[in-house]
């Protein structure tokens, strides 16, 4: 592996997770019971589209879909470790407390603390299955991918919080491992960490960084197309557009990406990627 790949400012994401996105918030659907009262039930399937690609994510009932910034930050860390060491199995170390610090979060306890939230999102992400569908002119192809073939995140209730058995471990599925090595999108992890308070900002950054890796002329991405790709959880388009406009300002502050919001969509002018372009389109063997 060359020096450009082994660069600890660079993180990686499988391409399909950049052009389509995982949920940014916990999804619910309202169901009417026999007494005509409605109740909110968590959804266990999510679907986003980009051009010819559809990304469908499903999770076991009772576990739930990954959502928010934490699975994005964790998955980026996981994929970077895989790219650096070229191994499917990644150790989280002996202590969840120290691992949380590696991800750039403070260690906090309680129901809504980082210990509980990060453990929950790791389990949600590692339990889900991804279906990638490609369709063009009525010709379909696809692939079913598990995120992990094995994972172990059992905890001891002491301080610092440690993993049972000595360490936490994630083993990427063979399909995801091969997909990552052959078709990855690199990005600057420092920029992602500055934007991680908003999962929408993270998604916009990674998407624009990827677009700039191959863009050769000014392009308008309409709000219709953006909504299919990034707006699945919004009930009203006006809310989606308003939030994109807000987060685009934050993205541009960290990465001057040659993009601006217009009445019709996001207009992108070819400029540089957030890391040198020679890091893109690398196949690691």
GUVEXPA-71730 format. One record per residue: residue in three letters; chain; y negated, z negated, x of N, C-alpha, C in turn. Coordinates in nm, 2 decimals, padded with zeros to 4 digits. Atoms other than C-alpha are relative to their C-alpha. Layout:
 residu chaine     nv     nw     nu    cav    caw    cau     cv     cw     cu
    ala      A      Y      Z      X      Y      Z      X      Y      Z      X
...
! end
This chain:
 residu chaine     nv     nw     nu    cav    caw    cau     cv     cw     cu
    unk      A  00.12  00.00  00.09  00.00  00.00  00.00 -00.12  00.00  00.09
    unk      A  00.12 -00.01 -00.09 -00.34  00.09  00.15 -00.10 -00.11 -00.03
    unk      A  00.09  00.11  00.01 -00.63 -00.14  00.20 -00.09  00.01 -00.13
    unk      A  00.08 -00.02  00.12 -00.82  00.01 -00.10  00.06 -00.07 -00.12
    unk      A -00.07  00.06  00.12 -00.56 -00.12 -00.34  00.01 -00.15  00.02
    unk      A -00.01  00.15 -00.02 -00.52 -00.47 -00.18 -00.14 -00.05  00.02
    unk      A  00.14  00.04  00.00 -00.88 -00.57 -00.27 -00.01 -00.11 -00.11
    unk      A  00.00  00.11  00.09 -00.92 -00.91 -00.43 -00.12  00.00 -00.10
    unk      A  00.10 -00.02  00.10 -01.24 -00.80 -00.61  00.04  00.09 -00.11
    unk      A -00.05 -00.10  00.09 -01.04 -00.54 -00.79  00.11 -00.06 -00.09
    unk      A -00.11  00.04  00.09 -00.83 -00.62 -01.10  00.05  00.13 -00.06
    unk      A -00.06 -00.12  00.05 -00.61 -00.38 -01.29  00.04 -00.02 -00.15
    unk      A -00.05  00.01  00.14 -00.52 -00.30 -01.65  00.08  00.13 -00.03
    unk      A -00.07 -00.13  00.04 -00.26 -00.05 -01.79 -00.10  00.08 -00.08
    unk      A  00.10 -00.09  00.06 -00.46  00.25 -01.91  00.00 -00.02 -00.15
    unk      A -00.01  00.00  00.14 -00.34  00.22 -02.27 -00.08 -00.13 -00.06
    unk      A  00.07  00.11  00.04 -00.50 -00.13 -02.29 -00.15  00.01  00.02
    unk      A  00.14 -00.03 -00.02 -00.83  00.01 -02.18 -00.06  00.10 -00.11
    unk      A  00.04 -00.10  00.10 -00.85  00.31 -02.42  00.02 -00.05 -00.14
    unk      A -00.01  00.07  00.13 -00.73  00.09 -02.70  00.00 -00.15  00.03
    unk      A  00.03  00.15 -00.04 -00.78 -00.29 -02.73  00.09 -00.09 -00.09
    unk      A -00.06  00.10  00.07 -00.60 -00.60 -02.83 -00.10 -00.08 -00.09
    unk      A  00.09  00.07  00.09 -00.75 -00.82 -03.11 -00.10 -00.09  00.08
    unk      A  00.10  00.09 -00.06 -01.08 -01.00 -03.02 -00.01 -00.13 -00.08
    unk      A  00.01  00.13  00.08 -01.05 -01.26 -03.30  00.13 -00.01 -00.08
    unk      A -00.12  00.03  00.08 -00.77 -01.42 -03.50 -00.01  00.06 -00.14
    unk      A  00.01 -00.07  00.12 -00.69 -01.20 -03.79  00.07 -00.07 -00.12
    unk      A -00.05  00.05  00.12 -00.63 -01.31 -04.15  00.00  00.10 -00.11
    unk      A  00.00 -00.08  00.12 -00.55 -01.15 -04.48  00.01 -00.09 -00.12
    unk      A  00.00  00.09  00.12 -00.61 -01.30 -04.82  00.11  00.05 -00.10
    unk      A -00.12 -00.03  00.09 -00.30 -01.31 -05.05 -00.02 -00.09 -00.12
    unk      A  00.01  00.07  00.13 -00.31 -01.40 -05.42  00.14 -00.06 -00.03
    unk      A -00.12  00.06  00.04 -00.04 -01.64 -05.53  00.03  00.01 -00.15
    unk      A -00.03 -00.01  00.14  00.13 -01.68 -05.87 -00.10 -00.07 -00.09
    unk      A  00.10  00.07  00.08 -00.14 -01.92 -05.98 -00.14  00.07  00.01
    unk      A  00.12 -00.08 -00.02 -00.40 -01.65 -05.89 -00.10 -00.05  00.10
    unk      A  00.08  00.05 -00.11 -00.54 -01.86 -05.61  00.03  00.08  00.13
    unk      A -00.02 -00.08 -00.13 -00.60 -01.68 -05.28  00.02 -00.10  00.12
    unk      A -00.01  00.07 -00.12 -00.49 -01.81 -04.95  00.00  00.09  00.12
    unk      A  00.02 -00.08 -00.12 -00.56 -01.69 -04.60  00.13 -00.02  00.09
    unk      A -00.12  00.00 -00.08 -00.25 -01.59 -04.40 -00.03  00.08  00.13
    unk      A  00.02 -00.07 -00.13 -00.26 -01.49 -04.03  00.08  00.13  00.01
    unk      A -00.07 -00.13 -00.01 -00.17 -01.13 -03.96  00.08  00.00  00.14
    unk      A -00.09 -00.01 -00.11  00.10 -01.04 -03.71  00.02  00.14  00.05
    unk      A  00.00 -00.14 -00.05  00.02 -00.67 -03.65 -00.14  00.04  00.02
    unk      A  00.13 -00.05 -00.02 -00.28 -00.50 -03.51  00.01  00.15  00.05
    unk      A  00.00 -00.15 -00.04 -00.36 -00.12 -03.46 -00.13  00.05  00.03
    unk      A  00.12 -00.07 -00.04 -00.63  00.06 -03.27  00.03  00.14  00.04
    unk      A -00.03 -00.14 -00.04 -00.67  00.43 -03.20 -00.11  00.06  00.09
    unk      A  00.09 -00.07 -00.09 -00.83  00.65 -02.94  00.05  00.14  00.02
    unk      A -00.04 -00.14 -00.02 -00.81  01.03 -02.96  00.15  00.02 -00.05
    unk      A -00.14 -00.03  00.03 -00.44  01.12 -02.96  00.09 -00.13  00.00
    unk      A -00.08  00.12 -00.02 -00.33  00.76 -02.89 -00.02 -00.10 -00.11
    unk      A  00.00  00.12  00.09 -00.24  00.47 -03.12  00.07 -00.11  00.07
    unk      A -00.06  00.12 -00.05 -00.17  00.12 -03.00  00.02 -00.10 -00.11
    unk      A -00.04  00.09  00.10  00.02 -00.10 -03.23  00.06 -00.12  00.06
    unk      A -00.05  00.13 -00.06  00.08 -00.47 -03.14  00.06 -00.08 -00.11
    unk      A -00.06  00.09  00.10  00.32 -00.69 -03.33  00.05 -00.12  00.07
    unk      A -00.04  00.13 -00.05  00.42 -01.05 -03.28  00.10 -00.06 -00.09
    unk      A -00.09  00.08  00.09  00.69 -01.28 -03.41 -00.08 -00.08 -00.10
    unk      A  00.06  00.09  00.10  00.60 -01.46 -03.73  00.01 -00.15  00.05
    unk      A  00.00  00.13 -00.05  00.50 -01.81 -03.63 -00.06 -00.01  00.14
    unk      A  00.06  00.00 -00.13  00.37 -01.71 -03.29 -00.14  00.05  00.00
    unk      A  00.14 -00.06  00.02  00.08 -01.48 -03.36 -00.04  00.10  00.11
    unk      A  00.05 -00.10 -00.09 -00.11 -01.20 -03.19 -00.09 -00.07  00.11
    unk      A  00.10  00.05 -00.09 -00.31 -01.27 -02.87 -00.14  00.05 -00.04
    unk      A  00.13 -00.04  00.04 -00.68 -01.26 -02.93 -00.11 -00.07  00.09
    unk      A  00.12  00.06 -00.07 -01.02 -01.33 -02.76  00.00  00.04  00.15
    unk      A  00.02 -00.03 -00.14 -01.12 -01.33 -02.40  00.11 -00.05  00.09
    unk      A -00.11  00.07 -00.09 -00.84 -01.56 -02.26  00.11  00.10  00.03
    unk      A -00.10 -00.09 -00.04 -00.56 -01.30 -02.29 -00.04  00.11  00.09
    unk      A  00.05 -00.10 -00.08 -00.78 -01.04 -02.14 -00.01 -00.04  00.15
    unk      A  00.01  00.06 -00.13 -00.86 -01.26 -01.84  00.13 -00.02  00.06
    unk      A -00.14  00.03 -00.05 -00.50 -01.37 -01.80  00.07  00.12  00.03
    unk      A -00.07 -00.13 -00.03 -00.36 -01.02 -01.83 -00.05  00.07  00.12
    unk      A  00.06 -00.06 -00.11 -00.60 -00.89 -01.58  00.05 -00.07  00.13
    unk      A -00.05  00.07 -00.12 -00.50 -01.16 -01.33  00.15  00.03  00.02
    unk      A -00.14 -00.03 -00.02 -00.13 -01.10 -01.40  00.02  00.14  00.05
    unk      A -00.02 -00.14 -00.05 -00.16 -00.72 -01.35 -00.05  00.01  00.15
    unk      A  00.04 -00.01 -00.14 -00.35 -00.77 -01.03  00.10 -00.06  00.10
    unk      A -00.10  00.06 -00.08 -00.08 -01.00 -00.89  00.12  00.10  00.01
    unk      A -00.11 -00.10 -00.01  00.18 -00.73 -00.98 -00.04  00.11  00.09
    unk      A  00.04 -00.11 -00.09 -00.02 -00.46 -00.81 -00.01 -00.04  00.15
    unk      A  00.01  00.04 -00.14 -00.07 -00.66 -00.50  00.14 -00.02  00.06
    unk      A -00.13  00.03 -00.06  00.29 -00.78 -00.45  00.11  00.09 -00.04
    unk      A -00.10 -00.10  00.04  00.47 -00.50 -00.63  00.13 -00.07 -00.05
    unk      A -00.11  00.07  00.05  00.70 -00.75 -00.80 -00.02 -00.03 -00.15
    unk      A  00.02  00.02  00.14  00.77 -00.79 -01.17 -00.02 -00.15 -00.04
    unk      A  00.01  00.14  00.03  00.80 -01.17 -01.15 -00.12 -00.06  00.07
    unk      A  00.12  00.06 -00.06  00.47 -01.36 -01.10  00.00 -00.15 -00.03
    unk      A  00.01  00.14  00.01  00.44 -01.73 -01.04 -00.14 -00.05 -00.04
    unk      A  00.13  00.06  00.04  00.17 -01.93 -01.21 -00.03 -00.13  00.08
    unk      A  00.02  00.12 -00.08  00.21 -02.21 -00.95  00.06 -00.12 -00.07
    unk      A -00.06  00.13  00.05  00.32 -02.57 -01.00 -00.08 -00.07 -00.11
    unk      A  00.10  00.07  00.08  00.01 -02.68 -01.19 -00.08  00.09 -00.09
    unk      A  00.08 -00.08  00.10 -00.14 -02.54 -01.51 -00.15 -00.03  00.03
    unk      A  00.14  00.03 -00.03 -00.46 -02.72 -01.41 -00.06  00.09  00.11
    unk      A  00.05 -00.09 -00.10 -00.50 -02.53 -01.09  00.00  00.15 -00.04
    unk      A -00.01 -00.14  00.05 -00.39 -02.21 -01.26 -00.12  00.03 -00.09
    unk      A  00.12 -00.02  00.09 -00.67 -02.25 -01.52 -00.12  00.02  00.09
    unk      A  00.11 -00.01 -00.09 -00.92 -02.29 -01.24  00.00  00.14  00.07
    unk      A -00.01 -00.14 -00.06 -00.79 -01.96 -01.08 -00.05  00.10 -00.10
    unk      A  00.05 -00.09  00.10 -00.87 -01.79 -01.41 -00.16 -00.01 -00.02
    unk      A  00.14  00.02  00.01 -01.23 -01.92 -01.38 -00.04 -00.09 -00.11
    unk      A  00.04  00.09  00.10 -01.22 -02.18 -01.65  00.00 -00.14  00.04
    unk      A -00.01  00.14 -00.02 -01.28 -02.55 -01.65  00.12 -00.06 -00.07
    unk      A -00.12  00.06  00.06 -00.98 -02.77 -01.72 -00.05 -00.11 -00.10
    unk      A  00.04  00.09  00.10 -01.04 -02.95 -02.05  00.12 -00.02 -00.10
    unk      A -00.11  00.03  00.09 -00.80 -03.13 -02.28 -00.04  00.00 -00.15
    unk      A  00.03  00.00  00.15 -00.78 -03.18 -02.66  00.05  00.12 -00.07
    unk      A -00.05 -00.11  00.08 -00.69 -02.95 -02.94 -00.07  00.13  00.03
    unk      A  00.07 -00.12 -00.03 -00.96 -02.70 -02.85 -00.04  00.02  00.15
    unk      A  00.03 -00.01 -00.15 -00.96 -02.75 -02.47  00.07  00.12  00.06
    unk      A -00.05 -00.11 -00.07 -00.87 -02.49 -02.22  00.15 -00.01  00.02
    unk      A -00.15  00.02 -00.03 -00.52 -02.64 -02.15  00.08  00.05 -00.12
    unk      A -00.07 -00.04  00.13 -00.41 -02.59 -02.52 -00.02  00.15 -00.02
    unk      A  00.03 -00.13  00.04 -00.59 -02.26 -02.57  00.06  00.10  00.10
    unk      A -00.06 -00.10 -00.09 -00.47 -02.09 -02.25  00.15  00.00 -00.01
    unk      A -00.15  00.00  00.02 -00.11 -02.21 -02.30  00.04  00.09 -00.12
    unk      A -00.03 -00.08  00.13 -00.12 -02.07 -02.66 -00.01  00.15  00.02
    unk      A  00.02 -00.15 -00.02 -00.26 -01.73 -02.55  00.10  00.06  00.09
    unk      A -00.11 -00.05 -00.09 -00.01 -01.69 -02.27  00.12  00.02 -00.08
    unk      A -00.12 -00.01  00.08  00.27 -01.75 -02.52 -00.02  00.12 -00.10
    unk      A  00.03 -00.11  00.10  00.11 -01.51 -02.78  00.01  00.13  00.07
    unk      A  00.00 -00.12 -00.07  00.06 -01.24 -02.52  00.14  00.04  00.05
    unk      A -00.13 -00.03 -00.06  00.41 -01.27 -02.36  00.10  00.02 -00.11
    unk      A -00.10 -00.01  00.11  00.58 -01.28 -02.70 -00.01  00.14 -00.08
    unk      A  00.02 -00.11  00.09  00.43 -00.96 -02.85  00.06  00.13  00.06
    unk      A -00.05 -00.13 -00.03  00.56 -00.60 -02.85 -00.11  00.10 -00.02
    unk      A  00.10 -00.11  00.01  00.35 -00.29 -02.79  00.07  00.13 -00.04
    unk      A -00.05 -00.13  00.03  00.41  00.04 -02.95 -00.11  00.10  00.03
    unk      A  00.09 -00.11 -00.03  00.23  00.34 -02.80  00.04  00.13 -00.06
    unk      A -00.03 -00.13  00.07  00.22  00.66 -03.01 -00.10  00.10  00.04
    unk      A  00.09 -00.11 -00.04  00.08  00.99 -02.89  00.04  00.11 -00.10
    unk      A -00.02 -00.10  00.10  00.03  01.26 -03.15 -00.10  00.11  00.02
    unk      A  00.09 -00.11 -00.01 -00.11  01.61 -03.11  00.07  00.12 -00.06
    unk      A -00.05 -00.12  00.07 -00.07  01.91 -03.34  00.14 -00.03 -00.07
    unk      A -00.12  00.03  00.07  00.21  01.73 -03.53  00.12 -00.03  00.09
    unk      A -00.10  00.03 -00.09  00.41  01.66 -03.22 -00.02 -00.15  00.05
    unk      A  00.01  00.14 -00.03  00.48  01.29 -03.17  00.09 -00.04  00.12
    unk      A -00.08  00.06 -00.10  00.60  01.09 -02.87 -00.05 -00.15  00.01
    unk      A  00.03  00.14  00.00  00.60  00.72 -02.81  00.08 -00.09  00.09
    unk      A -00.08  00.10 -00.08  00.72  00.41 -02.63 -00.02 -00.14 -00.05
    unk      A  00.01  00.14  00.04  00.80  00.06 -02.72  00.01 -00.09  00.13
    unk      A  00.01  00.08 -00.12  00.70 -00.20 -02.46 -00.01 -00.15 -00.03
    unk      A  00.02  00.15  00.01  00.75 -00.57 -02.44 -00.09 -00.04  00.12
    unk      A  00.09  00.05 -00.10  00.48 -00.75 -02.24  00.09 -00.06  00.11
    unk      A -00.08  00.07 -00.10  00.73 -00.98 -02.07  00.15  00.00 -00.04
    unk      A -00.14  00.01  00.03  01.11 -00.98 -02.04  00.04 -00.14  00.00
    unk      A -00.02  00.14 -00.01  01.10 -01.35 -01.95 -00.13 -00.07  00.02
    unk      A  00.12  00.08 -00.04  00.84 -01.62 -01.94  00.04 -00.15 -00.02
    unk      A -00.03  00.14  00.00  00.84 -02.00 -01.88 -00.13 -00.07  00.02
    unk      A  00.13  00.08 -00.01  00.53 -02.22 -01.95  00.02 -00.14 -00.05
    unk      A -00.02  00.14  00.05  00.68 -02.56 -02.04 -00.08 -00.09  00.09
    unk      A  00.09  00.08 -00.07  00.45 -02.84 -01.94  00.05 -00.15  00.00
    unk      A -00.01  00.14  00.00  00.47 -03.20 -01.83 -00.13 -00.06 -00.04
    unk      A  00.12  00.07  00.04  00.22 -03.43 -02.00 -00.05 -00.10  00.09
    unk      A  00.06  00.09 -00.10  00.06 -03.58 -01.70 -00.13  00.06  00.06
    unk      A  00.12 -00.06 -00.07 -00.25 -03.53 -01.48  00.02  00.00  00.15
    unk      A  00.03 -00.13  00.06 -00.28 -03.28 -01.33  00.12  00.05 -00.09
    unk      A -00.10 -00.06  00.08 -00.09 -03.09 -01.60  00.09  00.09  00.08
    unk      A -00.09 -00.08 -00.08  00.22 -02.95 -01.43  00.11  00.07 -00.08
    unk      A -00.10 -00.08  00.07  00.49 -02.70 -01.53  00.13 -00.08  00.03
    unk      A -00.13  00.05 -00.02  00.84 -02.83 -01.59  00.08  00.10  00.09
    unk      A -00.08 -00.09 -00.09  01.09 -02.69 -01.34 -00.07  00.04  00.12
    unk      A  00.06 -00.02 -00.13  00.84 -02.68 -01.06 -00.11  00.11 -00.01
    unk      A  00.11 -00.10  00.01  00.63 -02.37 -01.17  00.02  00.08 -00.13
    unk      A  00.00 -00.09  00.11  00.54 -02.14 -01.45  00.03  00.14  00.05
    unk      A -00.03 -00.14 -00.05  00.67 -01.78 -01.43 -00.01  00.09 -00.12
    unk      A  00.00 -00.11  00.10  00.61 -01.45 -01.61  00.07  00.11  00.07
    unk      A -00.06 -00.12 -00.05  00.84 -01.16 -01.56 -00.04  00.12 -00.09
    unk      A  00.04 -00.12  00.08  00.69 -00.83 -01.68  00.12  00.08 -00.04
    unk      A -00.10 -00.09  00.04  00.91 -00.60 -01.87  00.00  00.12  00.10
    unk      A -00.01 -00.12 -00.10  01.04 -00.30 -01.66 -00.09  00.11 -00.05
    unk      A  00.08 -00.11  00.05  00.86 -00.06 -01.89 -00.15 -00.02  00.03
    unk      A  00.14  00.03 -00.03  00.52 -00.23 -01.85 -00.03  00.00  00.15
    unk      A  00.02  00.00 -00.15  00.57 -00.28 -01.48 -00.01  00.15  00.05
    unk      A  00.00 -00.14 -00.05  00.64  00.10 -01.43 -00.13  00.06 -00.05
    unk      A  00.12 -00.06  00.05  00.35  00.19 -01.66 -00.12 -00.04  00.08
    unk      A  00.11  00.05 -00.08  00.11 -00.03 -01.47 -00.01  00.06  00.14
    unk      A  00.00 -00.06 -00.13  00.21  00.10 -01.13 -00.04  00.15  00.00
    unk      A  00.03 -00.15  00.01  00.18  00.47 -01.24 -00.12  00.04 -00.07
    unk      A  00.11 -00.04  00.08 -00.11  00.46 -01.48 -00.09 -00.12 -00.03
    unk      A  00.08  00.12  00.02 -00.35  00.18 -01.42 -00.15  00.04  00.01
    unk      A  00.14 -00.02 -00.01 -00.73  00.15 -01.45 -00.06 -00.12  00.08
    unk      A  00.06  00.11 -00.08 -00.90 -00.06 -01.17 -00.14 -00.03 -00.05
    unk      A  00.14  00.04  00.04 -01.22 -00.26 -01.24 -00.04 -00.12  00.09
    unk      A  00.05  00.12 -00.08 -01.44 -00.53 -01.08  00.02 -00.13 -00.08
    unk      A -00.02  00.13  00.07 -01.31 -00.87 -01.18 -00.12 -00.09  00.00
    unk      A  00.12  00.08  00.00 -01.64 -01.03 -01.09 -00.09  00.04 -00.12
    unk      A  00.07 -00.05  00.12 -01.81 -00.82 -01.36  00.06 -00.05 -00.13
    unk      A -00.07  00.05  00.12 -01.54 -00.91 -01.61 -00.02 -00.15 -00.02
    unk      A  00.02  00.14  00.01 -01.58 -01.28 -01.54 -00.14 -00.04 -00.05
    unk      A  00.13  00.02  00.05 -01.95 -01.26 -01.60 -00.02  00.03 -00.15
    unk      A  00.01 -00.04  00.14 -01.89 -01.10 -01.94  00.11 -00.06 -00.09
    unk      A -00.12  00.05  00.07 -01.58 -01.30 -02.05 -00.03 -00.09 -00.12
    unk      A  00.03  00.08  00.13 -01.77 -01.51 -02.31  00.01  00.09 -00.12
    unk      A -00.02 -00.09  00.12 -01.75 -01.20 -02.53  00.11  00.10  00.03
    unk      A -00.11 -00.09 -00.02 -01.42 -01.01 -02.55 -00.05  00.15 -00.03
    unk      A  00.05 -00.13  00.03 -01.62 -00.71 -02.70 -00.07  00.05  00.13
    unk      A  00.06 -00.04 -00.12 -01.83 -00.70 -02.38  00.10  00.04  00.11
    unk      A -00.10 -00.04 -00.09 -01.52 -00.70 -02.17  00.06  00.13 -00.03
    unk      A -00.06 -00.12  00.04 -01.37 -00.42 -02.37 -00.10  00.12  00.03
    unk      A  00.10 -00.11 -00.02 -01.69 -00.21 -02.35 -00.02  00.03  00.15
    unk      A  00.01 -00.02 -00.15 -01.72 -00.27 -01.97  00.12  00.08  00.05
    unk      A -00.12 -00.07 -00.05 -01.36 -00.16 -01.90  00.01  00.14 -00.05
    unk      A -00.01 -00.14  00.05 -01.38  00.14 -02.13 -00.10  00.09  00.07
    unk      A  00.10 -00.08 -00.06 -01.71  00.26 -01.98  00.03  00.03  00.15
    unk      A -00.04 -00.02 -00.14 -01.59  00.21 -01.63  00.11  00.11  00.01
    unk      A -00.10 -00.10  00.00 -01.28  00.41 -01.71 -00.05  00.14 -00.03
    unk      A  00.06 -00.13  00.04 -01.48  00.69 -01.88 -00.08  00.06  00.12
    unk      A  00.07 -00.05 -00.12 -01.70  00.72 -01.57  00.09  00.05  00.11
    unk      A -00.09 -00.04 -00.10 -01.40  00.78 -01.36  00.04  00.15 -00.01
    unk      A -00.03 -00.14  00.02 -01.35  01.13 -01.51 -00.11  00.08 -00.07
    unk      A  00.10 -00.07  00.08 -01.67  01.21 -01.70 -00.08  00.10  00.09
    unk      A  00.08 -00.10 -00.08 -01.84  01.53 -01.58 -00.11  00.07 -00.07
    unk      A  00.12 -00.05  00.07 -02.10  01.60 -01.84 -00.04 -00.11 -00.10
    unk      A  00.04  00.10  00.10 -02.31  01.39 -02.09  00.08  00.02 -00.12
    unk      A -00.09  00.00  00.11 -02.10  01.29 -02.38 -00.05 -00.11 -00.10
    unk      A  00.03  00.09  00.11 -02.17  01.13 -02.72  00.13 -00.05 -00.06
    unk      A -00.11  00.05  00.07 -01.90  00.90 -02.86 -00.05 -00.06 -00.13
    unk      A  00.06  00.04  00.13 -01.97  00.86 -03.23  00.05 -00.14 -00.04
    unk      A -00.04  00.14  00.05 -01.96  00.53 -03.41  00.13  00.01 -00.08
    unk      A -00.13 -00.02  00.07 -01.67  00.67 -03.62  00.12 -00.02  00.10
    unk      A -00.10  00.01 -00.10 -01.46  00.71 -03.31  00.01 -00.14  00.07
    unk      A  00.00  00.13 -00.06 -01.57  00.38 -03.15  00.05 -00.11 -00.10
    unk      A -00.05  00.10  00.09 -01.49  00.19 -03.47  00.15  00.00 -00.01
    unk      A -00.15 -00.01 -00.01 -01.13  00.32 -03.46  00.06 -00.07  00.12
    unk      A -00.05  00.05 -00.13 -01.10  00.21 -03.10 -00.03 -00.15  00.01
    unk      A  00.05  00.14 -00.03 -01.30 -00.12 -03.10 -00.03 -00.08 -00.12
    unk      A  00.06  00.07  00.11 -01.39 -00.21 -03.45  00.10 -00.04 -00.11
    unk      A -00.10  00.02  00.10 -01.06 -00.29 -03.63 -00.02 -00.13 -00.08
    unk      A  00.01  00.13  00.07 -01.15 -00.65 -03.72 -00.13 -00.01 -00.08
    unk      A  00.12  00.01  00.08 -01.49 -00.56 -03.88  00.02  00.06 -00.14
    unk      A -00.01 -00.05  00.13 -01.51 -00.52 -04.25 -00.12  00.10 -00.03
    unk      A  00.12 -00.08  00.03 -01.86 -00.36 -04.24 -00.04  00.07  00.14
    unk      A  00.04 -00.08 -00.12 -01.96 -00.08 -03.99 -00.13 -00.05  00.06
    unk      A  00.13  00.05 -00.04 -02.31 -00.22 -03.98  00.01 -00.12  00.10
    unk      A -00.02  00.12 -00.08 -02.18 -00.55 -03.83  00.06  00.04  00.14
    unk      A -00.06 -00.05 -00.13 -01.97 -00.36 -03.57 -00.11  00.06  00.09
    unk      A  00.11 -00.06 -00.08 -02.27 -00.15 -03.46 -00.10 -00.10  00.06
    unk      A  00.10  00.11 -00.05 -02.50 -00.45 -03.44  00.06 -00.07  00.12
    unk      A -00.06  00.08 -00.11 -02.26 -00.64 -03.22  00.02  00.09  00.13
    unk      A -00.01 -00.09 -00.12 -02.19 -00.34 -02.99 -00.14  00.01  00.06
    unk      A  00.14 -00.01 -00.06 -02.57 -00.30 -02.94 -00.03 -00.12  00.08
    unk      A  00.03  00.13 -00.07 -02.60 -00.67 -02.85  00.08  00.00  00.13
    unk      A -00.08  00.01 -00.12 -02.31 -00.66 -02.60 -00.02  00.11  00.10
    unk      A  00.03 -00.10 -00.10 -02.40 -00.33 -02.45 -00.12 -00.04  00.09
    unk      A  00.11  00.05 -00.09 -02.72 -00.49 -02.32  00.05 -00.09  00.11
    unk      A -00.06  00.09 -00.10 -02.51 -00.76 -02.15  00.08  00.08  00.11
    unk      A -00.08 -00.09 -00.09 -02.27 -00.49 -02.00 -00.09  00.07  00.10
    unk      A  00.09 -00.08 -00.08 -02.56 -00.28 -01.87 -00.07 -00.09  00.11
    unk      A  00.05  00.10 -00.10 -02.71 -00.59 -01.70  00.09 -00.02  00.12
    unk      A -00.09  00.02 -00.11 -02.40 -00.62 -01.49  00.05  00.13  00.06
    unk      A -00.06 -00.13 -00.04 -02.29 -00.26 -01.47 -00.09  00.11 -00.05
    unk      A  00.09 -00.11  00.04 -02.56  00.02 -01.49  00.09  00.12 -00.02
    unk      A -00.11 -00.10  00.02 -02.31  00.26 -01.65 -00.05  00.13 -00.06
    unk      A  00.05 -00.13  00.05 -02.54  00.55 -01.76  00.03  00.01 -00.15
    unk      A -00.03  00.00  00.14 -02.48  00.46 -02.13 -00.11 -00.06 -00.08
    unk      A  00.10  00.06  00.09 -02.71  00.39 -02.42  00.04  00.02 -00.14
    unk      A -00.03 -00.01  00.14 -02.67  00.32 -02.79 -00.11  00.09 -00.07
    unk      A  00.09 -00.08  00.08 -02.82  00.58 -03.03  00.04 -00.01 -00.14
    unk      A -00.03  00.01  00.14 -02.82  00.63 -03.40  00.14  00.06 -00.03
    unk      A -00.13 -00.07  00.02 -02.51  00.85 -03.37  00.12 -00.07  00.07
    unk      A -00.11  00.06 -00.08 -02.31  00.64 -03.12 -00.04 -00.04  00.13
    unk      A  00.04  00.03 -00.14 -02.30  00.57 -02.75  00.00  00.13  00.08
    unk      A  00.02 -00.12 -00.08 -02.44  00.84 -02.53  00.02 -00.03  00.15
    unk      A -00.04  00.04 -00.13 -02.29  00.84 -02.18 -00.04  00.12  00.10
    unk      A  00.04 -00.09 -00.11 -02.44  01.02 -01.87  00.09 -00.03  00.12
    unk      A -00.08  00.03 -00.12 -02.21  01.07 -01.57 -00.07 -00.07  00.11
    unk      A  00.05  00.08 -00.11 -02.28  00.81 -01.30  00.12 -00.06  00.07
    unk      A -00.10  00.05 -00.09 -02.08  00.59 -01.07  00.09 -00.10 -00.08
    unk      A -00.09  00.11  00.05 -01.78  00.36 -01.16 -00.05 -00.13  00.06
    unk      A  00.04  00.13 -00.05 -01.81 -00.01 -01.10  00.06 -00.03  00.14
    unk      A -00.07  00.01 -00.13 -01.58  00.02 -00.80  00.01  00.14  00.06
    unk      A -00.01 -00.14 -00.05 -01.54  00.32 -00.56  00.11  00.08 -00.07
    unk      A -00.09 -00.08  00.07 -01.37  00.61 -00.73  00.13  00.03  00.06
    unk      A -00.12 -00.03 -00.06 -01.11  00.65 -00.47  00.11 -00.11 -00.03
    unk      A -00.10  00.10  00.04 -00.94  00.34 -00.62  00.07  00.04 -00.13
    unk      A -00.06 -00.04  00.13 -00.87  00.53 -00.95  00.11  00.10  00.03
    unk      A -00.11 -00.10  00.00 -00.56  00.74 -01.03  00.09 -00.02  00.12
    unk      A -00.10  00.03 -00.10 -00.35  00.56 -00.77  00.14 -00.03 -00.06
    unk      A -00.13  00.03  00.04  00.02  00.56 -00.81  00.06 -00.08  00.11
    unk      A -00.06  00.09 -00.10  00.18  00.27 -00.63  00.15  00.01  00.00
    unk      A -00.14 -00.01 -00.01  00.53  00.31 -00.51  00.07 -00.11  00.08
! end
